[in-house]
């Protein structure tokens, strides 16, 4: 994912150079737009959240096949938020982009996973049903990133940039404090998560406003898993997971 962001940035720079080569000098729109100390806007976008699992042990079925890995079905969600930008100099800006991010992920366990782990044989008779093999994770995040934007020199009416920083999110759908766990069909996630982010984009200076498409990779620094209650017995859903961290892609369209 990190390589994808870097590649896209160089593509954006190449497009800017090619456009300048063929278009030459143009009338500048909003020539003094970036001179203001503070500027504001809003964004709409798409998000695609995944999960990176680390496991304690390898689990094999009766044939010796590795069934450890949990498969993740990811879908695109919707994002909306605000932008506050503080100009530092001609090349650097400090940005705060609070937003609401709606996403959904589904975890799929291999049906042989339950019988392959010692102590889980009791689950054999139900291991072919969706309520055991699947866990749907619906999340609504209040996402709060603080970012540094580094821009190239403006070329006619557009300017490429890279951006990076730290962020945190509050999961409004978190069931961290719920006493029910996977034994009752509840896969629990923590409320607060911390991330680092890196991305790239282009500012387009239009006649009446600035339009900015961008792409950003988001990588969790903290574990989001709430393990199942050990007093209820062994849990085939969480016992073998040592950490569960979000990885995601944001595609934003910003208007200033």
TAQUI-V728167 format. One record per run of one state. SS is the DSSP state (hx for helix, st for strand, lp for the rest). FROM is the first residue (numbers start at 1). TO is the last residue. If there is no record, write none. Layout:
ss->{SS	SS}
from->{FROM	FROM}
to->{TO	TO}
//
This chain:
ss->{lp	hx	lp	hx	lp	st	lp	st	lp	st	lp	st	lp	st	lp	st	lp	hx	lp	hx	lp	hx	st	lp	st	lp	st	lp	hx	lp	st	lp	st	lp	st	lp	st	lp	hx	lp	st	lp}
from->{1	2	24	33	36	38	56	60	61	66	67	71	75	76	88	92	109	113	117	121	127	130	134	152	155	156	158	172	182	185	189	190	192	206	210	221	225	226	230	233	241	256}
to->{1	23	32	35	37	55	59	60	65	66	70	74	75	87	91	108	112	116	120	126	129	133	151	154	155	157	171	181	184	188	189	191	205	209	220	224	225	229	232	240	255	256}
//
